[in-house]
């Protein structure tokens, strides 16, 4: 059933539970997540020649945030923050080795909150971290497991396992000396063999079926997460001899603190030196671009199903990536850092009757803001205690005032603050970085040690967390039962 534009706007503008209750029909939510996708999107201008027509088309329909950032440049803490509305400094979840659910048993996640408020809530693919024990079974009425073997394994994602598409030989890249999954190369399997294709097909089917109540549909794509195996045709979109390497500065690391080089699982620049030594830098960039374009096609299939189905005019679409990605900048690979390449992400909203087609917003926003924003847009009762702030005012007016910077956290006590002009980083040991994006968009020149910028640091530092929650227990502290989806604390 369709709703009128006026009724949608009434729901979107609701300011109290009473007003929300009066809305006869709330908008649906299509919640599209992609993994490890940095700002290399055509509409963001992050990399010349990247082919992302479907994300570009979505941006032309709605509002593109050009200064959006993750809450943490690591998968599990980023997704935990996004789906709980709580920053890592509030939860103590800083790494991929920490189950959030036994440590935060009372937390109501975003999909679960929609479920509690009358929505049909379905999910598929990678929403929470993809390893066993990270999903939230209580949040969903239905969850699509693209291989039946996955469900009994604690709702693990099955990515990069024997169930996923595997290359003809392993390794193909010869640069996986530090990370086993740092491998890439074209495969000759059809698209239909890939988990993301299966997840997209499931979502397309759901979007074509009649629903008797509003829905929240979470669709998570795994690519461009490692390993970078996609059909050969996507590699052929980026001939190796035409691939451009990211711009770098040879002396880039000379003015960064030692703490910055220790945030990665592999200390910078060891892994980059291996990639360069093996002559695989261009090949790695080609593979990442191929995976981006593959993911764009999968997202496009879901968007077309929405656009040609019965829910186009009463569905809010939000597309996000969990964090950014380094491909050699600052001699770093992967994520884990507090620099622009790790933190900046694509974020697009298309909300009928709320956003203006083709609008752009330069305000610094965080993925932790998504929870209160969607609650606000759908006229649900306000959820108390969230760290984020509703983006609804910016959706209506991208130039609206927005006082606070985006806060990004990488491990206990390490924070980055990004506003429209500046990035300020403070590490647990007190060392600092400061970058002026007006003059230095590549973050090549650290200004933190210059006295004339002390007032800039002081102004930004007031947004640092007042308290940093200690690390919650790691996996070894629990005995996890994947069949019952329960945890038992292991005695010390």
DAWOWO-V340061 format. One record per residue. RES is the residue in three letters. NEAR is the number of other C-alpha atoms within 8 Angstrom. D_CENTER is the distance of its C-alpha to the mean C-alpha in whole Angstrom. Layout:
BEGIN
res:RES near:NEAR d_center:D_CENTER
res:RES near:NEAR d_center:D_CENTER
END
This chain:
BEGIN
res:UNK near:4 d_center:31
res:UNK near:7 d_center:30
res:UNK near:9 d_center:30
res:UNK near:6 d_center:32
res:UNK near:8 d_center:30
res:UNK near:6 d_center:32
res:UNK near:11 d_center:31
res:UNK near:15 d_center:27
res:UNK near:10 d_center:28
res:UNK near:9 d_center:29
res:UNK near:16 d_center:27
res:UNK near:11 d_center:24
res:UNK near:9 d_center:26
res:UNK near:13 d_center:28
res:UNK near:8 d_center:28
res:UNK near:9 d_center:29
res:UNK near:11 d_center:30
res:UNK near:6 d_center:33
res:UNK near:11 d_center:32
res:UNK near:14 d_center:29
res:UNK near:7 d_center:31
res:UNK near:6 d_center:34
res:UNK near:11 d_center:31
res:UNK near:6 d_center:32
res:UNK near:9 d_center:29
res:UNK near:10 d_center:25
res:UNK near:12 d_center:23
res:UNK near:11 d_center:21
res:UNK near:11 d_center:17
res:UNK near:12 d_center:15
res:UNK near:11 d_center:11
res:UNK near:13 d_center:10
res:UNK near:14 d_center:6
res:UNK near:15 d_center:6
res:UNK near:13 d_center:6
res:UNK near:13 d_center:7
res:UNK near:16 d_center:7
res:UNK near:15 d_center:9
res:UNK near:13 d_center:11
res:UNK near:10 d_center:14
res:UNK near:15 d_center:14
res:UNK near:15 d_center:18
res:UNK near:7 d_center:17
res:UNK near:9 d_center:16
res:UNK near:9 d_center:18
res:UNK near:8 d_center:16
res:UNK near:9 d_center:18
res:UNK near:6 d_center:22
res:UNK near:5 d_center:22
res:UNK near:10 d_center:19
res:UNK near:7 d_center:20
res:UNK near:12 d_center:17
res:UNK near:8 d_center:19
res:UNK near:10 d_center:17
res:UNK near:13 d_center:15
res:UNK near:11 d_center:17
res:UNK near:8 d_center:19
res:UNK near:10 d_center:17
res:UNK near:16 d_center:17
res:UNK near:10 d_center:20
res:UNK near:10 d_center:21
res:UNK near:15 d_center:19
res:UNK near:17 d_center:17
res:UNK near:13 d_center:15
res:UNK near:13 d_center:13
res:UNK near:11 d_center:14
res:UNK near:12 d_center:14
res:UNK near:15 d_center:10
res:UNK near:14 d_center:9
res:UNK near:16 d_center:6
res:UNK near:18 d_center:9
res:UNK near:16 d_center:9
res:UNK near:19 d_center:9
res:UNK near:14 d_center:9
res:UNK near:11 d_center:8
res:UNK near:12 d_center:10
res:UNK near:15 d_center:10
res:UNK near:14 d_center:7
res:UNK near:12 d_center:7
res:UNK near:13 d_center:11
res:UNK near:15 d_center:10
res:UNK near:14 d_center:8
res:UNK near:12 d_center:11
res:UNK near:13 d_center:14
res:UNK near:17 d_center:13
res:UNK near:13 d_center:15
res:UNK near:10 d_center:14
res:UNK near:14 d_center:15
res:UNK near:14 d_center:18
res:UNK near:9 d_center:19
res:UNK near:10 d_center:18
res:UNK near:12 d_center:19
res:UNK near:14 d_center:16
res:UNK near:15 d_center:15
res:UNK near:9 d_center:15
res:UNK near:10 d_center:14
res:UNK near:6 d_center:18
res:UNK near:11 d_center:18
res:UNK near:13 d_center:18
res:UNK near:10 d_center:17
res:UNK near:8 d_center:19
res:UNK near:7 d_center:23
res:UNK near:8 d_center:22
res:UNK near:8 d_center:21
res:UNK near:6 d_center:23
res:UNK near:4 d_center:24
res:UNK near:6 d_center:20
res:UNK near:7 d_center:19
res:UNK near:10 d_center:16
res:UNK near:10 d_center:15
res:UNK near:11 d_center:16
res:UNK near:12 d_center:19
res:UNK near:10 d_center:20
res:UNK near:12 d_center:20
res:UNK near:13 d_center:22
res:UNK near:7 d_center:24
res:UNK near:7 d_center:25
res:UNK near:8 d_center:26
res:UNK near:11 d_center:23
res:UNK near:11 d_center:23
res:UNK near:16 d_center:20
res:UNK near:13 d_center:19
res:UNK near:13 d_center:16
res:UNK near:14 d_center:15
res:UNK near:15 d_center:14
res:UNK near:12 d_center:11
res:UNK near:13 d_center:9
res:UNK near:11 d_center:10
res:UNK near:11 d_center:11
res:UNK near:13 d_center:13
res:UNK near:9 d_center:16
res:UNK near:11 d_center:19
res:UNK near:11 d_center:19
res:UNK near:13 d_center:16
res:UNK near:11 d_center:15
res:UNK near:8 d_center:17
res:UNK near:5 d_center:20
res:UNK near:6 d_center:22
res:UNK near:11 d_center:19
res:UNK near:13 d_center:20
res:UNK near:9 d_center:23
res:UNK near:7 d_center:22
res:UNK near:8 d_center:20
res:UNK near:10 d_center:20
res:UNK near:11 d_center:20
res:UNK near:10 d_center:21
res:UNK near:8 d_center:23
res:UNK near:6 d_center:26
res:UNK near:6 d_center:26
res:UNK near:13 d_center:23
res:UNK near:10 d_center:23
res:UNK near:8 d_center:26
res:UNK near:10 d_center:24
res:UNK near:12 d_center:22
res:UNK near:15 d_center:20
res:UNK near:13 d_center:18
res:UNK near:11 d_center:16
res:UNK near:12 d_center:19
res:UNK near:9 d_center:17
res:UNK near:10 d_center:19
res:UNK near:6 d_center:22
res:UNK near:7 d_center:25
res:UNK near:8 d_center:24
res:UNK near:10 d_center:22
res:UNK near:10 d_center:23
res:UNK near:8 d_center:25
res:UNK near:10 d_center:26
res:UNK near:5 d_center:30
res:UNK near:5 d_center:30
res:UNK near:5 d_center:28
res:UNK near:8 d_center:27
res:UNK near:9 d_center:27
res:UNK near:10 d_center:26
res:UNK near:8 d_center:28
res:UNK near:11 d_center:26
res:UNK near:11 d_center:24
res:UNK near:6 d_center:27
res:UNK near:7 d_center:24
res:UNK near:6 d_center:21
res:UNK near:7 d_center:22
res:UNK near:8 d_center:20
res:UNK near:11 d_center:20
res:UNK near:14 d_center:21
res:UNK near:13 d_center:21
res:UNK near:11 d_center:24
res:UNK near:11 d_center:25
res:UNK near:11 d_center:26
res:UNK near:6 d_center:28
res:UNK near:7 d_center:27
res:UNK near:7 d_center:27
res:UNK near:8 d_center:23
res:UNK near:7 d_center:24
res:UNK near:9 d_center:24
res:UNK near:10 d_center:20
res:UNK near:12 d_center:18
res:UNK near:13 d_center:16
res:UNK near:11 d_center:19
res:UNK near:11 d_center:20
res:UNK near:15 d_center:17
res:UNK near:13 d_center:18
res:UNK near:10 d_center:21
res:UNK near:9 d_center:21
res:UNK near:12 d_center:19
res:UNK near:12 d_center:22
res:UNK near:8 d_center:24
res:UNK near:7 d_center:23
res:UNK near:12 d_center:23
res:UNK near:10 d_center:26
res:UNK near:6 d_center:28
res:UNK near:6 d_center:30
res:UNK near:6 d_center:28
res:UNK near:4 d_center:30
res:UNK near:7 d_center:28
res:UNK near:12 d_center:24
res:UNK near:12 d_center:21
res:UNK near:14 d_center:18
res:UNK near:11 d_center:16
res:UNK near:13 d_center:13
res:UNK near:16 d_center:12
res:UNK near:15 d_center:10
res:UNK near:15 d_center:10
res:UNK near:12 d_center:11
res:UNK near:14 d_center:12
res:UNK near:13 d_center:11
res:UNK near:9 d_center:11
res:UNK near:10 d_center:15
res:UNK near:9 d_center:17
res:UNK near:14 d_center:18
res:UNK near:14 d_center:20
res:UNK near:13 d_center:20
res:UNK near:12 d_center:24
res:UNK near:9 d_center:26
res:UNK near:6 d_center:26
res:UNK near:12 d_center:22
res:UNK near:14 d_center:24
res:UNK near:7 d_center:27
res:UNK near:7 d_center:25
res:UNK near:11 d_center:25
res:UNK near:9 d_center:28
res:UNK near:8 d_center:28
res:UNK near:4 d_center:31
res:UNK near:6 d_center:29
res:UNK near:10 d_center:25
res:UNK near:5 d_center:25
res:UNK near:7 d_center:24
res:UNK near:7 d_center:21
res:UNK near:5 d_center:24
res:UNK near:8 d_center:25
res:UNK near:7 d_center:27
res:UNK near:5 d_center:30
res:UNK near:5 d_center:30
res:UNK near:11 d_center:27
res:UNK near:8 d_center:27
res:UNK near:5 d_center:30
res:UNK near:7 d_center:29
res:UNK near:9 d_center:26
res:UNK near:9 d_center:27
res:UNK near:6 d_center:27
res:UNK near:9 d_center:24
res:UNK near:10 d_center:22
res:UNK near:10 d_center:23
res:UNK near:10 d_center:23
res:UNK near:11 d_center:19
res:UNK near:10 d_center:18
res:UNK near:6 d_center:19
res:UNK near:8 d_center:22
res:UNK near:10 d_center:23
res:UNK near:11 d_center:23
res:UNK near:9 d_center:25
res:UNK near:8 d_center:26
res:UNK near:12 d_center:24
res:UNK near:12 d_center:24
res:UNK near:9 d_center:28
res:UNK near:9 d_center:28
res:UNK near:11 d_center:26
res:UNK near:9 d_center:28
res:UNK near:7 d_center:31
res:UNK near:8 d_center:30
res:UNK near:7 d_center:30
res:UNK near:11 d_center:26
res:UNK near:10 d_center:24
res:UNK near:11 d_center:25
res:UNK near:8 d_center:24
res:UNK near:10 d_center:21
res:UNK near:11 d_center:20
res:UNK near:13 d_center:21
res:UNK near:14 d_center:20
res:UNK near:10 d_center:16
res:UNK near:11 d_center:17
res:UNK near:13 d_center:19
res:UNK near:14 d_center:16
res:UNK near:12 d_center:14
res:UNK near:12 d_center:17
res:UNK near:11 d_center:17
res:UNK near:13 d_center:14
res:UNK near:12 d_center:15
res:UNK near:10 d_center:18
res:UNK near:12 d_center:16
res:UNK near:13 d_center:14
res:UNK near:10 d_center:18
res:UNK near:11 d_center:20
res:UNK near:12 d_center:18
res:UNK near:8 d_center:18
res:UNK near:8 d_center:22
res:UNK near:11 d_center:23
res:UNK near:13 d_center:22
res:UNK near:9 d_center:24
res:UNK near:7 d_center:27
res:UNK near:9 d_center:27
res:UNK near:12 d_center:28
res:UNK near:12 d_center:25
res:UNK near:9 d_center:24
res:UNK near:8 d_center:25
res:UNK near:11 d_center:24
res:UNK near:12 d_center:21
res:UNK near:12 d_center:18
res:UNK near:12 d_center:15
res:UNK near:12 d_center:11
res:UNK near:12 d_center:9
res:UNK near:12 d_center:5
res:UNK near:14 d_center:3
res:UNK near:17 d_center:1
res:UNK near:20 d_center:5
res:UNK near:18 d_center:8
res:UNK near:13 d_center:11
res:UNK near:11 d_center:15
res:UNK near:10 d_center:17
res:UNK near:11 d_center:20
res:UNK near:11 d_center:20
res:UNK near:8 d_center:21
res:UNK near:10 d_center:23
res:UNK near:12 d_center:19
res:UNK near:11 d_center:17
res:UNK near:8 d_center:14
res:UNK near:14 d_center:12
res:UNK near:12 d_center:13
res:UNK near:11 d_center:15
res:UNK near:14 d_center:15
res:UNK near:8 d_center:16
res:UNK near:9 d_center:14
res:UNK near:12 d_center:13
res:UNK near:16 d_center:11
res:UNK near:18 d_center:9
res:UNK near:14 d_center:9
res:UNK near:16 d_center:7
res:UNK near:16 d_center:8
res:UNK near:12 d_center:9
res:UNK near:14 d_center:12
res:UNK near:14 d_center:14
res:UNK near:14 d_center:17
res:UNK near:10 d_center:19
res:UNK near:11 d_center:23
res:UNK near:8 d_center:25
res:UNK near:9 d_center:23
res:UNK near:13 d_center:21
res:UNK near:10 d_center:23
res:UNK near:10 d_center:23
res:UNK near:10 d_center:22
res:UNK near:12 d_center:21
res:UNK near:9 d_center:19
res:UNK near:12 d_center:18
res:UNK near:9 d_center:18
res:UNK near:13 d_center:18
res:UNK near:13 d_center:15
res:UNK near:11 d_center:13
res:UNK near:13 d_center:10
res:UNK near:13 d_center:7
res:UNK near:17 d_center:10
res:UNK near:15 d_center:12
res:UNK near:13 d_center:11
res:UNK near:14 d_center:13
res:UNK near:15 d_center:16
res:UNK near:12 d_center:16
res:UNK near:9 d_center:16
res:UNK near:12 d_center:19
res:UNK near:15 d_center:21
res:UNK near:12 d_center:20
res:UNK near:12 d_center:22
res:UNK near:17 d_center:24
res:UNK near:10 d_center:24
res:UNK near:8 d_center:25
res:UNK near:9 d_center:24
res:UNK near:7 d_center:22
res:UNK near:4 d_center:23
res:UNK near:4 d_center:22
res:UNK near:10 d_center:18
res:UNK near:9 d_center:17
res:UNK near:12 d_center:15
res:UNK near:9 d_center:17
res:UNK near:12 d_center:18
res:UNK near:10 d_center:17
res:UNK near:9 d_center:19
res:UNK near:9 d_center:22
res:UNK near:10 d_center:20
res:UNK near:11 d_center:19
res:UNK near:9 d_center:23
res:UNK near:7 d_center:24
res:UNK near:12 d_center:21
res:UNK near:7 d_center:24
res:UNK near:7 d_center:24
res:UNK near:4 d_center:25
res:UNK near:5 d_center:22
res:UNK near:4 d_center:23
res:UNK near:7 d_center:20
res:UNK near:12 d_center:18
res:UNK near:13 d_center:14
res:UNK near:12 d_center:15
res:UNK near:14 d_center:13
res:UNK near:16 d_center:14
res:UNK near:15 d_center:15
res:UNK near:8 d_center:17
res:UNK near:13 d_center:20
res:UNK near:10 d_center:21
res:UNK near:11 d_center:19
res:UNK near:13 d_center:18
res:UNK near:13 d_center:17
res:UNK near:15 d_center:17
res:UNK near:12 d_center:17
res:UNK near:11 d_center:19
res:UNK near:10 d_center:20
res:UNK near:8 d_center:22
res:UNK near:11 d_center:22
res:UNK near:13 d_center:20
res:UNK near:14 d_center:21
res:UNK near:12 d_center:21
res:UNK near:11 d_center:23
res:UNK near:12 d_center:23
res:UNK near:8 d_center:24
res:UNK near:5 d_center:28
res:UNK near:6 d_center:28
res:UNK near:9 d_center:27
res:UNK near:11 d_center:25
res:UNK near:13 d_center:24
res:UNK near:12 d_center:24
res:UNK near:14 d_center:23
res:UNK near:12 d_center:25
res:UNK near:12 d_center:22
res:UNK near:6 d_center:25
res:UNK near:5 d_center:27
res:UNK near:10 d_center:25
res:UNK near:8 d_center:22
res:UNK near:6 d_center:21
res:UNK near:11 d_center:22
res:UNK near:9 d_center:25
res:UNK near:8 d_center:27
res:UNK near:11 d_center:27
res:UNK near:10 d_center:29
res:UNK near:11 d_center:28
res:UNK near:6 d_center:32
res:UNK near:7 d_center:34
res:UNK near:5 d_center:36
res:UNK near:5 d_center:35
res:UNK near:9 d_center:32
res:UNK near:9 d_center:32
res:UNK near:7 d_center:32
res:UNK near:7 d_center:28
res:UNK near:11 d_center:27
res:UNK near:8 d_center:29
res:UNK near:7 d_center:28
res:UNK near:11 d_center:24
res:UNK near:8 d_center:25
res:UNK near:6 d_center:26
res:UNK near:9 d_center:22
res:UNK near:9 d_center:22
res:UNK near:6 d_center:22
res:UNK near:4 d_center:25
res:UNK near:6 d_center:25
res:UNK near:10 d_center:22
res:UNK near:10 d_center:22
res:UNK near:7 d_center:24
res:UNK near:8 d_center:22
res:UNK near:10 d_center:22
res:UNK near:9 d_center:24
res:UNK near:9 d_center:22
res:UNK near:9 d_center:23
res:UNK near:7 d_center:26
res:UNK near:10 d_center:27
res:UNK near:10 d_center:27
res:UNK near:10 d_center:29
res:UNK near:9 d_center:26
res:UNK near:9 d_center:28
res:UNK near:12 d_center:26
res:UNK near:7 d_center:28
res:UNK near:5 d_center:29
res:UNK near:9 d_center:25
res:UNK near:7 d_center:27
res:UNK near:9 d_center:27
res:UNK near:7 d_center:30
res:UNK near:7 d_center:30
res:UNK near:8 d_center:32
res:UNK near:4 d_center:35
res:UNK near:3 d_center:35
END
